[in-house]
Amino acid sequence: MGRPVKTVNEIVRGRKSIAAEAALQLERELGGVGAVLVNTQARHDTARCARGEAGH
């Protein structure tokens, strides 16, 4: 996939955000999860903004 194992692990565990490009790469490697990851990230980002945590 061309990404460090630590980075992928942090994405999967929800400790690191994921960009659409990375989600599509994961989808190609793992199959069918890209849209789920992008949607999950969007919900997480929206919730953080609602709590005033954006940018932290």
Steps between C-alpha positions, in 0.01 A plus 500: 500500500799728540407629845678419825339224704481738799297750296257236374465365854420848637240555227332166568497568876350845448804683634592665171274664247469359151486692176286383211811399304623275781151353540494409132843338531375293793193407300718369218715304746231373737190515286183703542584708808597836345156660508444381855829654613430832328148517648628409846769770476243759391273416795796518738613838362144637520465387862834660591391829341171489692696457824737785407799267463581573137870529431612319816 
